[in-house]
Amino acid sequence: MKPEEFQALCVPPECTLHAALARMNQVARGILLVLGPDGRLVRTLTDGDLRRALLGHLAETSPVSSLPAQPPVTVSEAATAAGVLALMDRHLIDHVPVLNAAGEPVDVIFRRELSQRIWLSSPHLGEEETAFVEDAFKTNWIAPLGPHVDGFERELAAHVGLGHAAAVSSGTAALHLGLLLLGVKPGDTVFCSSLTFVGSCNPILYCGAQPVFIDSEPQSWNMSPAALERAFDVARRAGRMPSCVVLVNLYGQSADMDALLPICERYGVPVLEDAAESLGAHYKGRSSGSFGKLAVYSFNGNKIITTSGGGMLVGNDAELIARARKLSTQAREPARHYEHTEVGFNYRMSNVLAGIGRGQLRVLEQRVQQRRRVFDIYREALADLPQVQWMPEPEGMRSTRWLTCFTLAGPDAALRADLVMKSLERHSIEARPVWKPMHLQPLFKGAAYFSHGPDDDVSARLFDAGVCLPSGSNLTDEQIGRVIDHLRRALILAEDRRAAA
Ligand SMILES: *Cc1c(COP(=O)(O)O)cnc(C)c1O
């Protein structure tokens, strides 16, 4: 709800029934809030309350305070959408005011919005997926392997300008194979971006290796060249070089390859590019995911294109990708019987899902445009709020804006970001913090970490002050508008709260 709309819901106890009725018609929300002189909620007024009062012979000129008292049903600012809905059902009501700790109403939640949840990033099918999947059924090619798997691999590799691709069951599986193929063994160390999803680094543990986490830089939110340089310097002096660097491209944006790759090259350490979130992004005209010795894409349900679940390992080294295919199908040796000399995995993508992937790949560029447009709408609508600092898009990079993310500037950013996300959640709008950095995760307690500057932990700051907004390519303008209206009010309220504190 827009800030002025909320103001229009509020009336004083002296307000006449006539004036209340007029206001009720004007705001057309089916509810008014009666506020005492101290700003606290005295009661709510519904259409029904007013109608009953007038039928009960109260004069139109009587104040609303002459109505029989009725304690309002309210929720606190910590309420969730699910909790609010349960309360509405219990009391058979369609709107609930939200009170702050002082008992002042700060918001109203309506039943209608709770039934129309707005997701962070939901799957968005195109027109051709069904035809590919039907083909898989018609030809009885439901098993892993099959023409759609080959087709999807070929088409994706061509799309990103690489020679080879191996389709697997998830991005995580692709990362696991990538690490093994780059020679990561038990006891090794692997450098990895700290600001990422845990799927980037769980496979390091599968290999029995230890992650060393590298901070972000503020310009791209991706791996800091300064931190990487220091990590290498320390590793060299300790005589313990990493076997590989997992370089993550976050939220649809490439890392600064021109700064990072020469450092890895100088130390002779291969890069495994985690492009799970950046399919469709460009760095200086080249596809994100085409920079590492190997790279990984994900087609999980929340990614820019999806096969419901799936991943791809890509690269220009035909031999490595052929080995990935072998390892992903239980490492079977070429023989009529089942012959095995090494450990394999059941990681192959199925022909049905590859069919979905082929259809999705055809709309990838459209999805990039749609997500960028969502970002542009947010940016323009909130341009007057200087506390909102969007994830930057440095010169020469084209982000897909897979997720629209911002950090809040100014003091107590974490507190305000928390208030904003809670407020959106009450209205059934899914907003999330920026990834919690891996060096702050209990899972990786004790792991080595190199921050951007000696006293500058960039990823921790981004986590504290960051918010990811609903960003799906299938959001309607009406839904984006709903997010913007609630967000604007939540941002202003959070600012007021800090000013008052
Ligand atoms: C989604 C994601 C993964 C894992 O991909 P899955 O297909 O879900 O296994 C890895 N890294 C990053 C950065 C991701 O966002």
The ligand as a MOL file (V3000), in Angstrom:
LIG
                    3D

  0  0  0     0  0            999 V3000
M  V30 BEGIN CTAB
M  V30 COUNTS 15 15 0 0 0
M  V30 BEGIN ATOM
M  V30 1 C 22.1800 -22.7180 -7.5720 0
M  V30 2 C 23.6330 -22.6010 -7.3280 0
M  V30 3 C 24.4730 -23.7290 -7.2830 0
M  V30 4 C 23.9670 -25.1360 -7.2780 0
M  V30 5 O 23.1890 -25.4750 -8.3640 0
M  V30 6 P 22.1010 -26.6510 -8.1750 0
M  V30 7 O 21.6600 -26.9080 -9.5770 0
M  V30 8 O 21.0290 -26.1090 -7.3130 0
M  V30 9 O 22.7950 -27.8140 -7.5840 0
M  V30 10 C 25.8230 -23.5320 -7.1370 0
M  V30 11 N 26.3350 -22.3090 -7.0270 0
M  V30 12 C 25.5730 -21.2020 -7.0470 0
M  V30 13 C 26.2360 -19.8690 -6.9370 0
M  V30 14 C 24.1930 -21.3130 -7.1670 0
M  V30 15 O 23.4330 -20.2180 -7.1280 0
M  V30 END ATOM
M  V30 BEGIN BOND
M  V30 1 1 1 2
M  V30 2 1 2 3
M  V30 3 2 2 14
M  V30 4 1 3 4
M  V30 5 2 3 10
M  V30 6 1 4 5
M  V30 7 1 5 6
M  V30 8 2 6 7
M  V30 9 1 6 8
M  V30 10 1 6 9
M  V30 11 1 10 11
M  V30 12 2 11 12
M  V30 13 1 12 13
M  V30 14 1 12 14
M  V30 15 1 14 15
M  V30 END BOND
M  V30 END CTAB
M  END
